[in-house]
Amino acid sequence: VDVTKNKTEVDGYYSQTVSVGNEFNVFNLPSLNLALRAGFTRNTAYAGTPAAYTAGVGLNLLHFVIDIAGAVSAETVDVPTNSQIPSRAMVSMTLSLNF
């Protein structure tokens, strides 16, 4: 939870995030772990900001780590094909070698 509004690089736009989530470790061994993650986040600096649902997976194999995460907005928008899609969506991936 952010307790204060934070300035961003965008003039006049502030960030004050409230988030909750959980991680379930499937193997949780020193040399092998598979982490499954799910959560919810919202920027409370603006009343009309939609919430976003988050999910991710992480694989640790010895010193090799790969994390994939995504978020999708709870708010939808209309598209020309007469259907609705989430107003915002994001995916990220991190690949690292820890030593």
Secondary structure, DSSP 8 states (H G I E B T S, - for coil): ---S-EE-SSTT-EE-EEEEEEEEESS--SSEEEEEEEEEEEETTSTT---EEEEEEEEEETTEEEEEEEEEES-EEEETTTEEEES-EEEEEEEEE--
